[in-house]
Amino acid sequence: MKNTKTFLVNDEGYYGRFGGCYVPEILHGCVEELRRTYLSVLESDDFRQEFDRLLHDYVGRPSPLYLAGRLSEKYGCRIYLKREDLNHTGAHKINNTIGQILLARRMGKKRIIAETGAGQHGVATATVCALMNMPCVVYMGKTDVERQRINVEKMQMLGAEVRPVTSGNMTLKDATNEAIRDWCCHPSDTYYIIGSTVGPHPYPDMVARLQSVISREIRAQLLEKEGRDHPDYLIACVGGGSNAAGTIYHYVDDERVRIVLAEAGGKGVDSGQTAATIQLGRIGILHGAKTMVIQNEDGQIEEPYSISAGLDYPGVGPMHANMAQAGRSTVLAVDDDEALAAAYELTRLEGIIPALESAHALGALPKMKFRPQEIVVLTLSGRGDKDMDTYIRHMQS
């Protein structure tokens, strides 16, 4: 699977017309060093052995592939849930942070920075920094600090410094901006662990590779449970797109598999309070890559909105922008109310409380029609502990 015949990245760091590397001159050396290094490290035997050992013994992988009987009955098909919510730290994010911190150590970096929205990437970064005895600074929008207080306290307990960001609408975009500014000030000793398939090449490819453990496990687990290694549908939520990339990685060029991604509709695609990038975005440069961006007529980035802090982003990873534009994936906008309803439905039918991000993927189910024999794999990217304040407010309203 190479270059123009695949939806994976090409040798220049592009997915079709999307991707690339657009960074300030001061960061060019850092990104170029990473580009020259990442594949040789990720493909080395010693990295694979340490990475796989930590995924198994520390994270608790493989995560289960659970046949959701009552949910399947409701939607008239066989729905399997890929249980990333059962990972250590409660989400898929730990897959990526373990891989990147192992890379950072091999590159001789002494300090780790990260951005976070819902806080799951921040917690996962703080966790591996504690494990590896490395100092950690996490940038988080003030809005997200307030609505994800438990995750902030977890990061601080783990020894990370959480720096609230007060620019913009004080969410994920703004946290990313501040992390990049920090990196510009400390280019030689600092490694920036980006949490999603966004940013300059090679980050989108690197994060997708590290998260591809999800689809690798899906193949093996489906073969064991169903006698075939591919589903009819893969469903995941998409903000920047790391859990989605991990879910689809080994299936991107397999036309037997239909890919459905759910982005955050917020209060409605046409409401002005949304994060539905594929629906509304135009090509632009955001955080070092060419991708689809929600922007005004003058090219200024619009402030996104979602009830879900992890999907509250005005762009999308270049891999997903390319696949959506090429028609390889179907991207549905799921609004706040639909996501909340889907979260309650899963909780009442299966006894699983999902993260609000994952609830958007569940919110895609009522928008689709399935046949009884079809196999659907939906990734539960995280657990709902961090969102209980939001769920409780919704129950009381």
Secondary structure as UniProt FT lines:
FT   HELIX           3..5
FT   TURN            11..12
FT   STRAND          14..15
FT   TURN            16..17
FT   STRAND          18..19
FT   HELIX           25..42
FT   HELIX           45..54
FT   HELIX           55..59
FT   STRAND          65..67
FT   HELIX           69..75
FT   STRAND          78..83
FT   HELIX           84..86
FT   TURN            88..89
FT   HELIX           93..106
FT   TURN            107..108
FT   STRAND          111..116
FT   HELIX           120..132
FT   STRAND          136..141
FT   HELIX           142..147
FT   HELIX           149..157
FT   TURN            158..159
FT   STRAND          161..165
FT   TURN            168..169
FT   HELIX           172..185
FT   TURN            187..189
FT   STRAND          190..193
FT   TURN            201..202
FT   HELIX           203..211
FT   HELIX           213..226
FT   STRAND          233..237
FT   HELIX           242..248
FT   HELIX           249..251
FT   TURN            252..253
FT   TURN            255..256
FT   STRAND          258..266
FT   TURN            269..270
FT   HELIX           277..280
FT   STRAND          282..286
FT   TURN            287..288
FT   STRAND          289..293
FT   TURN            297..298
FT   HELIX           309..311
FT   HELIX           318..326
FT   STRAND          329..335
FT   HELIX           336..350
FT   HELIX           356..362
FT   TURN            363..364
FT   HELIX           365..367
FT   TURN            372..373
FT   STRAND          375..380
FT   STRAND          382..383
FT   HELIX           384..387
FT   HELIX           388..396
//
